[in-house]
Amino acid sequence: MEEFKIRLGFEKGGSLPVIHISGEITSEAEDEIVQSYDSIPNDKKIRVILNFTDTSYINSAGIATLISLITKSSESQGKIEFAGLNTHFRKVMDIVGLTDFVLIHDSLDTAISQG
């Protein structure tokens, strides 16, 4: 079991929040993911990137956390974007319908360079 870690960083001179998620996204990760998102200043929540490059596993509780984050973001006219999903996670996001609500980038660099 790979330890869950989360780190909030800012790109583009501090204007673009990026939540770096590594390890396994399960029910234990929910509080940290939500707290990390909530700690972003409101004026910077217009576009938030979740970086999954180092994510090794996600279960249904993890998916539910992502859905609640997407809902929370859209309620405040913000957008959540995903970056660095491997082929398997991309397929899972497609199956559960999240790709209809988030922009998916192949890599974090691609996500940062757009918008």
C-alpha positions as CSV (number, residue, x, y, z in Angstrom):
1,M,0.0,0.0,0.0
2,E,1.5,3.3,-1.1
3,E,1.2,6.2,1.3
4,F,-1.2,9.0,0.4
5,K,0.4,12.4,0.1
6,I,-0.9,15.7,-1.1
7,R,0.8,19.0,-1.8
8,L,-0.6,22.3,-2.9
9,G,1.5,24.4,-5.2
10,F,1.0,27.4,-7.4
11,E,2.2,27.8,-11.0
12,K,2.2,30.8,-13.4
13,G,3.5,33.3,-10.8
14,G,1.3,32.1,-8.1
15,S,-2.0,32.4,-10.0
16,L,-2.7,28.8,-10.9
17,P,-3.3,26.3,-8.0
18,V,-2.1,22.7,-8.5
19,I,-3.0,20.0,-6.1
20,H,-0.4,17.2,-6.4
21,I,-1.8,13.9,-5.3
22,S,0.4,10.8,-4.8
23,G,-0.3,7.3,-3.5
24,E,-3.8,5.9,-3.0
25,I,-7.0,8.0,-3.1
26,T,-9.4,6.3,-0.7
27,S,-11.8,7.5,1.9
28,E,-8.8,8.4,4.2
29,A,-7.7,10.9,1.5
30,E,-11.0,12.8,1.4
31,D,-10.4,15.3,4.3
32,E,-6.9,16.2,3.1
33,I,-8.0,16.7,-0.5
34,V,-11.0,18.9,0.5
35,Q,-8.9,20.9,3.0
36,S,-6.3,21.5,0.4
37,Y,-8.9,22.8,-2.0
38,D,-10.6,24.9,0.7
39,S,-7.2,26.5,1.6
40,I,-6.9,28.0,-1.9
41,P,-7.9,31.7,-1.9
42,N,-11.3,32.1,-3.5
43,D,-10.0,34.5,-6.2
44,K,-7.6,31.7,-7.3
45,K,-10.2,28.9,-7.5
46,I,-11.3,29.8,-11.1
47,R,-9.1,27.1,-12.4
48,V,-7.6,24.3,-10.2
49,I,-5.5,21.5,-11.5
50,L,-5.4,18.1,-9.8
51,N,-2.1,16.4,-10.7
52,F,-2.4,12.6,-10.7
53,T,1.1,11.8,-12.1
54,D,2.1,10.0,-8.9
55,T,-1.3,8.5,-8.0
56,S,-1.2,4.7,-7.8
57,Y,-4.7,3.7,-6.9
58,I,-8.2,5.2,-6.6
59,N,-11.4,3.5,-5.3
60,S,-15.0,4.4,-5.3
61,A,-14.6,6.6,-2.2
62,G,-11.8,8.4,-3.9
63,I,-14.0,9.0,-7.0
64,A,-16.8,10.3,-4.7
65,T,-14.3,12.8,-3.2
66,L,-13.4,14.0,-6.7
67,I,-17.1,14.3,-7.6
68,S,-17.8,16.4,-4.5
69,L,-14.8,18.6,-5.3
70,I,-16.0,19.2,-8.9
71,T,-19.5,20.0,-7.6
72,K,-18.1,22.4,-5.0
73,S,-16.0,24.1,-7.7
74,S,-18.8,24.5,-10.2
75,E,-21.1,26.0,-7.5
76,S,-18.5,28.9,-7.2
77,Q,-18.1,29.2,-11.0
78,G,-14.7,27.5,-10.8
79,K,-13.2,24.6,-12.9
80,I,-11.3,21.5,-11.8
81,E,-8.9,20.1,-14.4
82,F,-7.1,16.7,-14.3
83,A,-3.5,16.2,-15.4
84,G,-1.2,13.2,-15.5
85,L,-3.8,10.4,-15.5
86,N,-2.5,7.1,-16.6
87,T,-4.4,5.1,-19.2
88,H,-6.3,3.1,-16.6
89,F,-7.4,6.1,-14.5
90,R,-8.4,7.9,-17.7
91,K,-10.6,5.0,-18.6
92,V,-12.1,4.9,-15.1
93,M,-12.9,8.6,-15.2
94,D,-14.5,8.1,-18.6
95,I,-16.6,5.2,-17.3
96,V,-17.9,7.1,-14.3
97,G,-18.6,10.2,-16.4
98,L,-16.1,12.6,-14.9
99,T,-14.7,13.4,-18.3
100,D,-17.9,15.2,-19.1
101,F,-17.2,17.7,-16.3
102,V,-13.5,18.2,-16.2
103,L,-10.8,19.1,-18.8
104,I,-8.2,16.3,-18.9
105,H,-4.6,17.1,-19.9
106,D,-2.0,14.4,-20.7
107,S,0.6,16.0,-18.5
108,L,1.0,18.8,-15.9
109,D,3.1,20.8,-18.3
110,T,0.4,20.7,-20.9
111,A,-2.2,21.8,-18.3
112,I,0.0,24.7,-17.1
113,S,0.7,25.9,-20.6
114,Q,-3.0,26.1,-21.6
115,G,-5.3,28.8,-20.4
